[in-house]
Amino acid sequence: MNTTKRFSIAMLCATAALGTSALAFAETGDAKPQCDGKGEGKGKGAGMFKKGDKNADGFLTQAEVGDKRWERIKVADANNDGKVSQPELQQAKKDGKMPHGKRGPKA
């Protein structure tokens, strides 16, 4: 077999392998979203949100987090319903309403 045929066969095999692996890693349409407002997301704050959400309803309230923490996060309550969801917190951080990852000065 000459060099050109060997090279062509090698390229064909490499292309087939690449195409197969790309299909294997393709995302399906029924994938679970990272954040559904219930504190199950995979972001850095997901564990803290879940820990603060004592009744596991997907929201933080003043009663659950305490007065001091509520004063920091209440700016994220976009619809003024007295509770903050994880998407509301993420949006507030994105909008610059809350410093991301900062808790302010210690007393």
SULCOR-V913456 format. One line per field, one symbol per residue. phi: phi as a letter, one per 40 degrees, with the letter a starting at -180 (. if undefined). psi: psi as a letter, one per 30 degrees, with the letter a starting at -180 (. if undefined). burial: + if it has 9 or more other C-alpha atoms within 8 Angstrom, else -. A space follows every 10 residues. Layout:
# SULCOR-V913456
phi: ???
psi: ???
burial: ???
This chain:
# SULCOR-V913456
phi: .ccccccccc cccccccccc cccccccccc ccccbbgbgb cbcdcccccc cccccfcgbb bcccbgcccc dcccccccbf cgabcccccc cccccgcbcc gbbgccc
psi: kleeeeeeee eeeeeeeeee eeeegkklfg kklejggggg lglefeeeee efieghgglk leeefleeee eeffffiegh gglkleeeee eeeefgfkkk gkgakk.
burial: -----+---- ---------- ---------- ----++++++ +----++-++ -++----+++ ++-++---++ -++++++--- --+++++++- +++---++-- -------
